Amino acid sequence: MARLIYSSIASLDGFIADASGSFEWAAPDEEVHTFVNNLERPIGTYLYGRRLYEVMRFWETAPTAGEPSCFVDYAAIWKAADKIVYSSTLDAVTTDKTTLETTFDPAVVREMKASHARDISVGGANLAAQALAAGLVDEVQLFVTPVIVGGGTAWLPDDIRLDLDLIDERRFDAGVVFLHYRVNQPR
């Protein structure tokens, strides 16, 4: 059985993009990037909202010559995984191993979790909010970046309450802190 994992990089005040839509302040250094790669290796399928997919499709054709090994490694990890993009505005997807769905169906994702051997990652604040509200998310991974941006796209919805158990934590040299929680599902 696969786990559904919501992983994100956010500012200290809880935003994945600032008010102008920028997230350049969240770019991981090599130490964090290498750590992220090791977290991503077990992922067999990425579930993306449209905006995050538009950012992540960079990895399909990312020029790797002269890039650090963590960059090259991530490109290979990303290309190897299946991707499902949920969007009612995209007409088509442009990357390999990618399918397009117009709506998020919790029952389909529940079946994916039951039938897949490799873990599933959900990304994009709106899509993750739907998965969290449906009780599908098993784990939450957050990289807290040492910056306060004052507003923008929140990494979590306002209208959700979850009890969590801390699984792991780590501090990186650049001040980024990784927090990894298991979601306590209601019984």
N, C-alpha and C positions, 0 to 999 in steps of 0.2 A: 504494500500500500504506500502510495506517495504522500508526502507532506506538501501542503500549500504554504509557501513562505512569502511574506511581504517584507521586502528589503528596500531600504531607502537611505539616501544621504540628505540630511537636513541641517539647517542652521540651529543654533542654540535656542532660538525662539520658535522653532518648529515649522519652518518653511522649506519646501523643496525647490522653490523658485521665488525670487524677490518680486516686488510689485511691478517691475518692468518685464518680468518673465525670464530674467537672467538667472543662470545657475552656475556661472563660471567659477564662483567662489567655492563651489563644491567639488571641483576637479581633484581627484585623489593623487597624492604623490606616489612614488614607486612602492614605498612600504605598504601603504593602504591598498594600492592597486593589486599588489601580490596577494595580500590577505583576501581581498574581494574575489580574486580568481579562484582561490582555494574553496571559498564558500560556493562559488558558481559551478564548480566541476560536477556536483551531483545533480544539477538541474537538467532535466530532459526536455522541459517545455516552459517557455515564457508566455505569460498572458499579459498583453499590453493594451492600454488605451491608445487612441490615435496619436496624441501628442508625444507620448513617450516612444512609441514606435518610430515616429518621424525623426526623433533624436537618435535612437538606437540603430536604425538602419545604416548609419554611418559605418558600422563595423563590417558590413557586407563587403565593402570595397575600400576599407581603410588602408592607406599606404603604410606598409610596415617596414620598409627599408629604412634603416638607421634609427628605428624606434627602440625603446627599452624592451627587454624580454617580456616584462609584464604586459605591455601593450600588445605585443605579437601573440602572447599566450591568450589574452582575453579575446582577441579577434577570432582565434581558432575555437575557443569555448563557445562563443556566441554563434558562430556559423554552424557548429555541430548540433545545436539544440533546435527543436521545433519551436515555432512561434505562432501564436494565435492573436490576431489583432481584432479588437472590438471597436467598431466604428460604424455610425450611420451616415457618415459624410465621405468616407473614402470609397472610391470606385474600384480600386484594385491595390494589391500589395506588390512591392517591387523586389522583394528579397526571397531567396531560396528557403525551402522548408517552412513557408509561412502561409497560413490560411486567414481568411477574413470572415468575421462574423458580424452581423449587424446589431445583435443584442447579446447581453450577458445572461446566460441561463444557469442559475445555481445547480439545477439537477444535472446538467451536462458536466459541470466541473466536479460535482460530487462523484459522478461515475468515473471521470478521469482519475480522480484521487484513488478510487477503489481498484482501478484496472492498470494503472501505470506503475512500473517498478521504480522509475526515477522521479525525483522530486519535481515540483511545479512551482514556479515563481510568478507572483502577480505584481505588476508594476503600473504606476500611474495612479495619482491620488483618487480620481473618481472611480476607476475600476476597482482599486483596492478597497475603497469605501463600500462598494457593493458586495465584495467578497467578505469583508468583515461583518457587514450587516446580516449576511446570509449564514454566518457562523462557519464559514469554510476555511478561514485562515488558522493554521496550526501553530505557526511561529512568526514572530516579528523580529526583524533585524534592523537596527538603526545605527547609522554612522552620524554622530553629532559633530558638526564642523564648528570650530571656534570662531564664529561670526554671528552677529545679530543683524538681521536685514530689515526688521520693522514691519513686515507685511509681505503678502504675496500668496502663493499657493501652499496651503497647510498640508502637512504630510498625513494628518489624520482628520477624519470628519469630526464636527462638533457634537454630533448627536449619538455617540456610541460610548458604551461602558463595557470594558473587558477587564477581567482579573488575569494577571500575568505572573508567571514564575520565571525568575532570572536563571538562564542557562549558562551564560558566559558574558564576560566583559573584558575589554582590552583598551589600553591607552597607547596611542602612537606618538612618536617623537614630535610630529607637527601639531600636537594638541587635539587631534581627532580622537573621539571616544566611541568605541563599538559596544553596543548593548544588544544582547540576544535573549529573547523571551519566548517561552512556550505559552500559548493561549489556553487558559482554563475554560473549556467549553461547558456551557450550562448542562446540567444533567436532567 
